[in-house]
Amino acid sequence: MSEHVTELSDSGFEDSVITNKETYLIDFWAPWCGPCRLVAPIVEELAKEYDGKIKVGKINVDDNQQVAGKYGISSIPTIMIFRDGDLKERITGALPKPALKQIIDKALA
């Protein structure tokens, strides 16, 4: 992880994301997932570009099955955008950076 991306867990997800009144981008991933490895550097870049506008977190679905189950994560990578604790966007699969930026900008509008 970098200084711009927070590693989240089952135990801290609710406090960090749901009860928080900020906009959060969450990357659900696993170390063995090839497409997740493709998306990871894009998520890092977006975290830097949107610093101060959104918070970015990653959650390993193998280690944190409670949150993954709650949100019905059956394919990874899955990226979710929460605003004021509410799920605003859900993206499954690896998307290019411009497509992710459009989705983030829509969620921030």
Secondary structure, DSSP 4 states (H G I P E B T S, - for coil): --TTEEE--HHHHIIIIIS--SEEEEEEE-TT-HHHHHHHHHHHHHHHHTBTTBEEEEEETTT-HHHHHHTT--SSSEEEEEETTEEEEEEES---HHHHHHHHHHHH-
